[in-house]
């Protein structure tokens, strides 16, 4: 019988702890923005163009070097 009382006390303590954390999150503004998450999925992500252009530039250099080596070998 004493085990049940201990379990009830522990469960009530955990429930109060979670309730306190929830109230703290609401007061700190965690749930203020309700509009943008629902609209964010409608827009494409912006891709970083500078990174893509550097990779493409490196790839062009590499292909030019390979082409130059093939021309020299022929």
Helices and strands as residue ranges (DSSP letters): H 2-27, H 36-40, H 49-73
